[in-house]
Amino acid sequence: MIVTDKTSGKNDLRPEFTACHALLDADDTLAVPALDRYGRSLQGSRGKLEGRQ
């Protein structure tokens, strides 16, 4: 499945981002072409990933 999110990584209110995470299972792989698209900072991205565990 391909999910496209055009909203800035600085904004946590991203409906497509939230929907994407809701669809992920523990053994799924999430490919992000650029990490700055996932989150604004390393700490912010890490927090989002840790929230998935």
PDB file with SEQRES, HELIX, SHEET and CRYST1 records, atoms N, CA, C and O in Angstrom:
SEQRES   1 A   53  MET ILE VAL THR ASP LYS THR SER GLY LYS ASN ASP LEU          
SEQRES   2 A   53  ARG PRO GLU PHE THR ALA CYS HIS ALA LEU LEU ASP ALA          
SEQRES   3 A   53  ASP ASP THR LEU ALA VAL PRO ALA LEU ASP ARG TYR GLY          
SEQRES   4 A   53  ARG SER LEU GLN GLY SER ARG GLY LYS LEU GLU GLY ARG          
SEQRES   5 A   53  GLN                                                          
HELIX    1 AA1 PRO A   15  LEU A   23  1                                   9    
HELIX    2 AA2 LEU A   35  TYR A   38  1                                   4    
HELIX    3 AA3 LEU A   42  GLU A   50  1                                   9    
CRYST1    1.000    1.000    1.000  90.00  90.00  90.00 P 1           1          
ATOM      1  N   MET A   1       0.845  -1.165   0.000  1.00  0.00           N  
ATOM      2  CA  MET A   1       0.000   0.000   0.000  1.00  0.00           C  
ATOM      3  C   MET A   1       0.894   1.233   0.000  1.00  0.00           C  
ATOM      4  O   MET A   1       1.929   1.254   0.666  1.00  0.00           O  
ATOM      5  N   ILE A   2       0.501   2.240  -0.733  1.00  0.00           N  
ATOM      6  CA  ILE A   2       1.241   3.495  -0.777  1.00  0.00           C  
ATOM      7  C   ILE A   2       0.372   4.587  -0.169  1.00  0.00           C  
ATOM      8  O   ILE A   2      -0.770   4.795  -0.578  1.00  0.00           O  
ATOM      9  N   VAL A   3       0.935   5.279   0.812  1.00  0.00           N  
ATOM     10  CA  VAL A   3       0.249   6.398   1.458  1.00  0.00           C  
ATOM     11  C   VAL A   3       1.105   7.631   1.216  1.00  0.00           C  
ATOM     12  O   VAL A   3       2.316   7.600   1.435  1.00  0.00           O  
ATOM     13  N   THR A   4       0.491   8.709   0.769  1.00  0.00           N  
ATOM     14  CA  THR A   4       1.207   9.947   0.493  1.00  0.00           C  
ATOM     15  C   THR A   4       0.763  11.019   1.467  1.00  0.00           C  
ATOM     16  O   THR A   4      -0.432  11.256   1.647  1.00  0.00           O  
ATOM     17  N   ASP A   5       1.731  11.663   2.092  1.00  0.00           N  
ATOM     18  CA  ASP A   5       1.448  12.743   3.043  1.00  0.00           C  
ATOM     19  C   ASP A   5       2.173  13.982   2.557  1.00  0.00           C  
ATOM     20  O   ASP A   5       3.402  13.989   2.489  1.00  0.00           O  
ATOM     21  N   LYS A   6       1.449  15.014   2.223  1.00  0.00           N  
ATOM     22  CA  LYS A   6       2.037  16.252   1.703  1.00  0.00           C  
ATOM     23  C   LYS A   6       2.238  17.309   2.781  1.00  0.00           C  
ATOM     24  O   LYS A   6       2.808  18.365   2.506  1.00  0.00           O  
ATOM     25  N   THR A   7       1.785  17.049   3.991  1.00  0.00           N  
ATOM     26  CA  THR A   7       1.877  18.011   5.076  1.00  0.00           C  
ATOM     27  C   THR A   7       3.294  18.041   5.635  1.00  0.00           C  
ATOM     28  O   THR A   7       3.982  17.020   5.626  1.00  0.00           O  
ATOM     29  N   SER A   8       3.732  19.180   6.115  1.00  0.00           N  
ATOM     30  CA  SER A   8       5.068  19.358   6.663  1.00  0.00           C  
ATOM     31  C   SER A   8       5.308  18.452   7.864  1.00  0.00           C  
ATOM     32  O   SER A   8       4.388  18.171   8.632  1.00  0.00           O  
ATOM     33  N   GLY A   9       6.555  17.992   8.023  1.00  0.00           N  
ATOM     34  CA  GLY A   9       6.939  17.164   9.155  1.00  0.00           C  
ATOM     35  C   GLY A   9       6.893  17.883  10.479  1.00  0.00           C  
ATOM     36  O   GLY A   9       6.912  17.237  11.526  1.00  0.00           O  
ATOM     37  N   LYS A  10       6.830  19.213  10.467  1.00  0.00           N  
ATOM     38  CA  LYS A  10       6.782  19.965  11.722  1.00  0.00           C  
ATOM     39  C   LYS A  10       5.404  19.912  12.362  1.00  0.00           C  
ATOM     40  O   LYS A  10       5.251  20.227  13.543  1.00  0.00           O  
ATOM     41  N   ASN A  11       4.396  19.513  11.582  1.00  0.00           N  
ATOM     42  CA  ASN A  11       3.024  19.502  12.056  1.00  0.00           C  
ATOM     43  C   ASN A  11       2.619  18.091  12.461  1.00  0.00           C  
ATOM     44  O   ASN A  11       2.648  17.185  11.628  1.00  0.00           O  
ATOM     45  N   ASP A  12       2.242  17.882  13.723  1.00  0.00           N  
ATOM     46  CA  ASP A  12       1.821  16.559  14.177  1.00  0.00           C  
ATOM     47  C   ASP A  12       0.370  16.257  13.834  1.00  0.00           C  
ATOM     48  O   ASP A  12      -0.069  15.119  13.999  1.00  0.00           O  
ATOM     49  N   LEU A  13      -0.379  17.234  13.364  1.00  0.00           N  
ATOM     50  CA  LEU A  13      -1.771  17.026  12.972  1.00  0.00           C  
ATOM     51  C   LEU A  13      -1.811  16.677  11.485  1.00  0.00           C  
ATOM     52  O   LEU A  13      -2.144  17.508  10.640  1.00  0.00           O  
ATOM     53  N   ARG A  14      -1.463  15.425  11.193  1.00  0.00           N  
ATOM     54  CA  ARG A  14      -1.347  14.958   9.811  1.00  0.00           C  
ATOM     55  C   ARG A  14      -2.226  13.724   9.647  1.00  0.00           C  
ATOM     56  O   ARG A  14      -1.824  12.632  10.048  1.00  0.00           O  
ATOM     57  N   PRO A  15      -3.417  13.871   9.066  1.00  0.00           N  
ATOM     58  CA  PRO A  15      -4.349  12.749   8.960  1.00  0.00           C  
ATOM     59  C   PRO A  15      -3.783  11.543   8.201  1.00  0.00           C  
ATOM     60  O   PRO A  15      -4.007  10.404   8.611  1.00  0.00           O  
ATOM     61  N   GLU A  16      -3.061  11.772   7.112  1.00  0.00           N  
ATOM     62  CA  GLU A  16      -2.511  10.657   6.348  1.00  0.00           C  
ATOM     63  C   GLU A  16      -1.432   9.925   7.139  1.00  0.00           C  
ATOM     64  O   GLU A  16      -1.329   8.700   7.079  1.00  0.00           O  
ATOM     65  N   PHE A  17      -0.639  10.679   7.872  1.00  0.00           N  
ATOM     66  CA  PHE A  17       0.403  10.101   8.725  1.00  0.00           C  
ATOM     67  C   PHE A  17      -0.223   9.214   9.795  1.00  0.00           C  
ATOM     68  O   PHE A  17       0.239   8.098  10.034  1.00  0.00           O  
ATOM     69  N   THR A  18      -1.270   9.711  10.434  1.00  0.00           N  
ATOM     70  CA  THR A  18      -1.970   8.948  11.473  1.00  0.00           C  
ATOM     71  C   THR A  18      -2.597   7.691  10.883  1.00  0.00           C  
ATOM     72  O   THR A  18      -2.512   6.618  11.480  1.00  0.00           O  
ATOM     73  N   ALA A  19      -3.224   7.816   9.718  1.00  0.00           N  
ATOM     74  CA  ALA A  19      -3.841   6.664   9.064  1.00  0.00           C  
ATOM     75  C   ALA A  19      -2.791   5.625   8.688  1.00  0.00           C  
ATOM     76  O   ALA A  19      -3.020   4.425   8.837  1.00  0.00           O  
ATOM     77  N   CYS A  20      -1.652   6.079   8.205  1.00  0.00           N  
ATOM     78  CA  CYS A  20      -0.570   5.170   7.844  1.00  0.00           C  
ATOM     79  C   CYS A  20      -0.116   4.353   9.050  1.00  0.00           C  
ATOM     80  O   CYS A  20       0.042   3.136   8.954  1.00  0.00           O  
ATOM     81  N   HIS A  21       0.089   5.007  10.163  1.00  0.00           N  
ATOM     82  CA  HIS A  21       0.517   4.305  11.375  1.00  0.00           C  
ATOM     83  C   HIS A  21      -0.541   3.329  11.853  1.00  0.00           C  
ATOM     84  O   HIS A  21      -0.208   2.268  12.381  1.00  0.00           O  
ATOM     85  N   ALA A  22      -1.810   3.669  11.677  1.00  0.00           N  
ATOM     86  CA  ALA A  22      -2.894   2.779  12.096  1.00  0.00           C  
ATOM     87  C   ALA A  22      -2.908   1.496  11.261  1.00  0.00           C  
ATOM     88  O   ALA A  22      -3.348   0.452  11.742  1.00  0.00           O  
ATOM     89  N   LEU A  23      -2.435   1.565  10.024  1.00  0.00           N  
ATOM     90  CA  LEU A  23      -2.427   0.404   9.136  1.00  0.00           C  
ATOM     91  C   LEU A  23      -1.221  -0.504   9.337  1.00  0.00           C  
ATOM     92  O   LEU A  23      -1.236  -1.651   8.889  1.00  0.00           O  
ATOM     93  N   LEU A  24      -0.187  -0.019   9.996  1.00  0.00           N  
ATOM     94  CA  LEU A  24       1.046  -0.798  10.152  1.00  0.00           C  
ATOM     95  C   LEU A  24       0.888  -1.912  11.178  1.00  0.00           C  
ATOM     96  O   LEU A  24       0.300  -1.721  12.242  1.00  0.00           O  
ATOM     97  N   ASP A  25       1.424  -3.076  10.838  1.00  0.00           N  
ATOM     98  CA  ASP A  25       1.540  -4.188  11.779  1.00  0.00           C  
ATOM     99  C   ASP A  25       2.980  -4.247  12.270  1.00  0.00           C  
ATOM    100  O   ASP A  25       3.856  -3.590  11.707  1.00  0.00           O  
ATOM    101  N   ALA A  26       3.227  -5.020  13.299  1.00  0.00           N  
ATOM    102  CA  ALA A  26       4.558  -5.088  13.919  1.00  0.00           C  
ATOM    103  C   ALA A  26       5.635  -5.531  12.929  1.00  0.00           C  
ATOM    104  O   ALA A  26       6.779  -5.093  13.045  1.00  0.00           O  
ATOM    105  N   ASP A  27       5.307  -6.377  11.971  1.00  0.00           N  
ATOM    106  CA  ASP A  27       6.322  -6.882  11.038  1.00  0.00           C  
ATOM    107  C   ASP A  27       6.347  -6.114   9.712  1.00  0.00           C  
ATOM    108  O   ASP A  27       7.040  -6.531   8.784  1.00  0.00           O  
ATOM    109  N   ASP A  28       5.621  -5.020   9.602  1.00  0.00           N  
ATOM    110  CA  ASP A  28       5.611  -4.206   8.385  1.00  0.00           C  
ATOM    111  C   ASP A  28       6.849  -3.310   8.315  1.00  0.00           C  
ATOM    112  O   ASP A  28       7.497  -3.035   9.325  1.00  0.00           O  
ATOM    113  N   THR A  29       7.153  -2.870   7.109  1.00  0.00           N  
ATOM    114  CA  THR A  29       8.247  -1.944   6.873  1.00  0.00           C  
ATOM    115  C   THR A  29       7.679  -0.630   6.367  1.00  0.00           C  
ATOM    116  O   THR A  29       6.867  -0.608   5.442  1.00  0.00           O  
ATOM    117  N   LEU A  30       8.108   0.458   6.975  1.00  0.00           N  
ATOM    118  CA  LEU A  30       7.708   1.795   6.542  1.00  0.00           C  
ATOM    119  C   LEU A  30       8.900   2.437   5.849  1.00  0.00           C  
ATOM    120  O   LEU A  30       9.944   2.647   6.466  1.00  0.00           O  
ATOM    121  N   ALA A  31       8.744   2.748   4.569  1.00  0.00           N  
ATOM    122  CA  ALA A  31       9.812   3.391   3.795  1.00  0.00           C  
ATOM    123  C   ALA A  31       9.497   4.873   3.666  1.00  0.00           C  
ATOM    124  O   ALA A  31       8.429   5.257   3.189  1.00  0.00           O  
ATOM    125  N   VAL A  32      10.446   5.699   4.100  1.00  0.00           N  
ATOM    126  CA  VAL A  32      10.298   7.151   4.028  1.00  0.00           C  
ATOM    127  C   VAL A  32      11.444   7.674   3.175  1.00  0.00           C  
ATOM    128  O   VAL A  32      12.606   7.448   3.511  1.00  0.00           O  
ATOM    129  N   PRO A  33      11.143   8.375   2.066  1.00  0.00           N  
ATOM    130  CA  PRO A  33      12.216   8.797   1.164  1.00  0.00           C  
ATOM    131  C   PRO A  33      13.206   9.780   1.786  1.00  0.00           C  
ATOM    132  O   PRO A  33      14.367   9.823   1.381  1.00  0.00           O  
ATOM    133  N   ALA A  34      12.768  10.557   2.750  1.00  0.00           N  
ATOM    134  CA  ALA A  34      13.658  11.500   3.434  1.00  0.00           C  
ATOM    135  C   ALA A  34      13.181  11.622   4.882  1.00  0.00           C  
ATOM    136  O   ALA A  34      11.998  11.853   5.134  1.00  0.00           O  
ATOM    137  N   LEU A  35      14.105  11.467   5.825  1.00  0.00           N  
ATOM    138  CA  LEU A  35      13.697  11.473   7.232  1.00  0.00           C  
ATOM    139  C   LEU A  35      13.084  12.791   7.677  1.00  0.00           C  
ATOM    140  O   LEU A  35      12.306  12.811   8.630  1.00  0.00           O  
ATOM    141  N   ASP A  36      13.415  13.892   7.012  1.00  0.00           N  
ATOM    142  CA  ASP A  36      12.801  15.159   7.390  1.00  0.00           C  
ATOM    143  C   ASP A  36      11.316  15.195   7.020  1.00  0.00           C  
ATOM    144  O   ASP A  36      10.588  16.077   7.475  1.00  0.00           O  
ATOM    145  N   ARG A  37      10.869  14.256   6.209  1.00  0.00           N  
ATOM    146  CA  ARG A  37       9.442  14.133   5.887  1.00  0.00           C  
ATOM    147  C   ARG A  37       8.710  13.412   7.012  1.00  0.00           C  
ATOM    148  O   ARG A  37       7.499  13.572   7.168  1.00  0.00           O  
ATOM    149  N   TYR A  38       9.434  12.619   7.796  1.00  0.00           N  
ATOM    150  CA  TYR A  38       8.822  11.855   8.882  1.00  0.00           C  
ATOM    151  C   TYR A  38       8.655  12.706  10.128  1.00  0.00           C  
ATOM    152  O   TYR A  38       7.615  12.654  10.783  1.00  0.00           O  
ATOM    153  N   GLY A  39       9.660  13.480  10.455  1.00  0.00           N  
ATOM    154  CA  GLY A  39       9.613  14.332  11.635  1.00  0.00           C  
ATOM    155  C   GLY A  39      10.598  15.469  11.502  1.00  0.00           C  
ATOM    156  O   GLY A  39      11.521  15.404  10.690  1.00  0.00           O  
ATOM    157  N   ARG A  40      10.417  16.490  12.276  1.00  0.00           N  
ATOM    158  CA  ARG A  40      11.239  17.695  12.164  1.00  0.00           C  
ATOM    159  C   ARG A  40      12.627  17.510  12.761  1.00  0.00           C  
ATOM    160  O   ARG A  40      13.589  18.122  12.298  1.00  0.00           O  
ATOM    161  N   SER A  41      12.738  16.670  13.786  1.00  0.00           N  
ATOM    162  CA  SER A  41      14.028  16.462  14.442  1.00  0.00           C  
ATOM    163  C   SER A  41      14.215  14.977  14.720  1.00  0.00           C  
ATOM    164  O   SER A  41      13.263  14.199  14.659  1.00  0.00           O  
ATOM    165  N   LEU A  42      15.435  14.598  15.020  1.00  0.00           N  
ATOM    166  CA  LEU A  42      15.713  13.206  15.364  1.00  0.00           C  
ATOM    167  C   LEU A  42      14.918  12.794  16.600  1.00  0.00           C  
ATOM    168  O   LEU A  42      14.357  11.699  16.644  1.00  0.00           O  
ATOM    169  N   GLN A  43      14.870  13.664  17.597  1.00  0.00           N  
ATOM    170  CA  GLN A  43      14.115  13.347  18.811  1.00  0.00           C  
ATOM    171  C   GLN A  43      12.629  13.183  18.519  1.00  0.00           C  
ATOM    172  O   GLN A  43      11.986  12.279  19.054  1.00  0.00           O  
ATOM    173  N   GLY A  44      12.080  14.054  17.673  1.00  0.00           N  
ATOM    174  CA  GLY A  44      10.668  13.955  17.323  1.00  0.00           C  
ATOM    175  C   GLY A  44      10.355  12.682  16.561  1.00  0.00           C  
ATOM    176  O   GLY A  44       9.350  12.022  16.827  1.00  0.00           O  
ATOM    177  N   SER A  45      11.218  12.335  15.609  1.00  0.00           N  
ATOM    178  CA  SER A  45      11.034  11.105  14.836  1.00  0.00           C  
ATOM    179  C   SER A  45      11.155   9.886  15.731  1.00  0.00           C  
ATOM    180  O   SER A  45      10.372   8.942  15.623  1.00  0.00           O  
ATOM    181  N   ARG A  46      12.123   9.911  16.598  1.00  0.00           N  
ATOM    182  CA  ARG A  46      12.331   8.784  17.514  1.00  0.00           C  
ATOM    183  C   ARG A  46      11.122   8.597  18.427  1.00  0.00           C  
ATOM    184  O   ARG A  46      10.700   7.470  18.685  1.00  0.00           O  
ATOM    185  N   GLY A  47      10.572   9.698  18.911  1.00  0.00           N  
ATOM    186  CA  GLY A  47       9.386   9.624  19.755  1.00  0.00           C  
ATOM    187  C   GLY A  47       8.202   9.015  19.027  1.00  0.00           C  
ATOM    188  O   GLY A  47       7.437   8.249  19.613  1.00  0.00           O  
ATOM    189  N   LYS A  48       8.046   9.351  17.750  1.00  0.00           N  
ATOM    190  CA  LYS A  48       6.957   8.782  16.948  1.00  0.00           C  
ATOM    191  C   LYS A  48       7.156   7.287  16.759  1.00  0.00           C  
ATOM    192  O   LYS A  48       6.200   6.516  16.840  1.00  0.00           O  
ATOM    193  N   LEU A  49       8.395   6.873  16.509  1.00  0.00           N  
ATOM    194  CA  LEU A  49       8.687   5.462  16.331  1.00  0.00           C  
ATOM    195  C   LEU A  49       8.505   4.689  17.626  1.00  0.00           C  
ATOM    196  O   LEU A  49       7.951   3.590  17.614  1.00  0.00           O  
ATOM    197  N   GLU A  50       8.955   5.236  18.729  1.00  0.00           N  
ATOM    198  CA  GLU A  50       8.813   4.562  20.011  1.00  0.00           C  
ATOM    199  C   GLU A  50       7.342   4.436  20.410  1.00  0.00           C  
ATOM    200  O   GLU A  50       6.964   3.487  21.096  1.00  0.00           O  
ATOM    201  N   GLY A  51       6.532   5.369  19.991  1.00  0.00           N  
ATOM    202  CA  GLY A  51       5.102   5.301  20.260  1.00  0.00           C  
ATOM    203  C   GLY A  51       4.435   4.148  19.540  1.00  0.00           C  
ATOM    204  O   GLY A  51       3.338   3.735  19.917  1.00  0.00           O  
ATOM    205  N   ARG A  52       5.088   3.616  18.497  1.00  0.00           N  
ATOM    206  CA  ARG A  52       4.549   2.494  17.722  1.00  0.00           C  
ATOM    207  C   ARG A  52       4.828   1.164  18.364  1.00  0.00           C  
ATOM    208  O   ARG A  52       4.192   0.174  18.004  1.00  0.00           O  
ATOM    209  N   GLN A  53       5.754   1.095  19.305  1.00  0.00           N  
ATOM    210  CA  GLN A  53       6.147  -0.188  19.891  1.00  0.00           C  
ATOM    211  C   GLN A  53       5.166  -0.633  20.931  1.00  0.00           C  
ATOM    212  O   GLN A  53       5.340  -1.695  21.529  1.00  0.00           O  
TER     213      GLN A  53                                                      
END                                                                             
